[in-house]
Amino acid sequence: MKKIQILLFSIFILSSVAYSQTQSPEQRALAQTEIMKSELALTPTQVPNVYDVNLGIIIKNDQIKNSTYPEDQKKQIIQQNNESRKLMLKNILTVDQYSKLELGLKERQEVKKETQLKN
């Protein structure tokens, strides 16, 4: 059952990434926050804070993606931004919520690696 949930969540994320290319940063941050709201059971006071973090990182990452930096440097900066996101979220989320977030990110990375190995 858990593997099915992970698979569905991964498919949702992948499809939202493809769709996100036509969405504004605000729309992507809202979609990401809504997913986190349901997956992590965010409280009403956490939602706007999580949205602000997501929006800020999305805007930064978009700027990096559209920059003239070499691809390897872009990847490194985006990775650093995503680590910063986790640190900011750690201050907003409860210990249980943050553990779920970490577990979900780890599982998503494993699915991504498996997909890359197949291709």
Secondary structure, 3 states (H helix, E strand, C coil): CHHHHHHHHHHHHHHHHHHHCCCCHHHHHHHHHHHHHHHHCCCCCHHHHHHHHHHHHHHHHHHHHCCCCCHHHHHHHHHHHHHHHHHHHHCCCCHHHHHHHHHHHHHHHHHHHHHHHHC
